[in-house]
Amino acid sequence: MKLTYTGKTKDVYVLEDGNYLLKFKDDVTGENGVFDPGANTVGLTLEGAGKAGLRLTKFFFEALKKKEIPTHYIDSNIEEGTMTVKPAEVFGKGLEVICRYRAVGSFLRRYGMYAEEGQELDGFVEVTLKDDDRQDPPISNDALDMLGILSKEEYEVLKVLTQNIGNVVKEELAKKDIELYDIKFEFGRIENGKEIVLIDEISGGNMRAYKNGQYIEPLQLEKFMLEL
């Protein structure tokens, strides 16, 4: 097992069989000690966050598998805080895809002239470049195509997958009377670029969720969803 990448919230190892192992950390993104799923820096460390993120990720990936929505997930080991996944090629140097159901966070900061806080959005899909130096700038489908990152045809696949997966997560949360405001995904190509699939994770650290109008912290979200 060889360490190939050290990320903000996970380390990535390559296995002898060619698959990859993701090791979940207790670090979460944010600024000045405040959690923010859209931030591009580690803001704080929450004890147990890694395993909590993995438990929720396993729950959602298995729900997607039942609906035959493609992901890179193979299996997981909760005690070790690891997940085994298929090798996938990211788009360019990495994209983040956000599905928004309410106007909060960076969406509100950018479009506050027109949007009100908490305003309903109809599964709005937004793509940003993973580029810490440039604060993860949003990018349009035309620019993605022109820069050779993602073709227009691939963008349409990405958009449909994002909305379908977002709706699965939204429906699962609603079963616990929890409302999803927004969620961040990552995608990649597998099978030598033939198929686009969801990669990375689906956890409290990737979304904003509210219950009775109150924001739910990542660790608390896991407890609500899995009734721990």
Buried (B, 14 or more C-beta within 10 A) or exposed (E): EEEEEEEBBBBBBBEEEEBBBBBBBBBBBBEEEEBBBBBBEBBBEBEEBBBBBBBBBBBBBEBBEEEEBBBBBEEBEEEEBBBBBBBBEBBBEBBBBBBBBBBBBBBBEEEEEEBEEEEEBEBBBBBBBBBEEEEBEBBEBEBBBEEEBBEEEBBEBBBEBBBBBBBBBBEBBEEBEBBBBBBBBBBBBBEEEEEBBBBBBBBBBBBBBBBEEEEBBBBBBBBBBEEE
